[in-house]
Amino acid sequence: MVLDCKHVWDHISGYLDGGLDPELLREVQRHLDHCEICSAVLDSTRNILVLTADDRTFTLPVGFSERLHARLEKAFLEGLTTDA
């Protein structure tokens, strides 16, 4: 069985949890050994899990939320004008 990227992405969670059967685990690992994109998806998913499991909280600077929303809106509007 040869897995493509979409199939590997479907099994990332099971891979990280150790819940894949041995044959599927070997195939996912074989794919990850040679696919930079899927390896990056795996690393990103692992990082998200680590960050969400961290119970520390951080105080954001005053006005951070407003600046973030303004930047997101600007990027969104710029994307609309370049897609046209």
N, C-alpha and C positions, 0 to 999 in steps of 0.2 A: 504494500500500500504506500503510495506517495501522496503526501499532504501538500496542498497549496496554502498560501498565506491565510486565506479566509478560514480554512479549516483549523489552522493553528490558532488563530485568534479566538475561535469558538472554544478552544480547550485551554487557553491561558490560565483561567481561574483554577481548573482542575489540576493543571501542571503545578501551579504555585501551592495548592493545597495538598498535593501528593495523592490526589484521588483518581488518577488515570490508571487504567489497566496496563500491565507491563509492555504489551506490544504497542499500544498507542503512545505510551510514554517514550519508547525508543524512537518512534516515528517523529513525534514532536521534537525530541531532542536532536535528532538527525537534521531536521529542517532548521532548527534554531542555530545549529552549528555552522550553517552555510548562508543564512539569510540575515543580513544586517537590519532590515526593516523589522522583521519579527523579533529579533533580539532587542531592538530599541523599544518595541511595544511591550515586551516582557519586562524590561528594565523600568519603563515608565509606570507600568501597572504595579510592579513591586514597590516603587517609590511612593506611589499614591497610597498603597496599603500602609506603608510605614508612616507616612505623614498623617493619615486619618486615624491611625492607632495611637498617635502621640497626643496625650491629653494636656499638653502645655497650651496656654493661650498667650496671645501677643496683643499688645495695645497698639492700634494703628495711629499714625499721626493725625492730628486734626485736619479735616478736609480731604482725607485720603479717598473716601468713598465717592465724593463729588468729582474729584479729579479723575478717578478711575472711570466713572460713568461717562464723563466728558470725552475721555480718550477713546473709549469703546464706541461711543456714538460717532465721533469723528472718523474712526477707522471704518465703521460700518458704512457711513455716508460716502467716504472715499471709494470703498469697494463697489458701491452702487454705481458711481460715476465711471469707474474703469471697466465695469462689466457691460456697459451700454454700447 
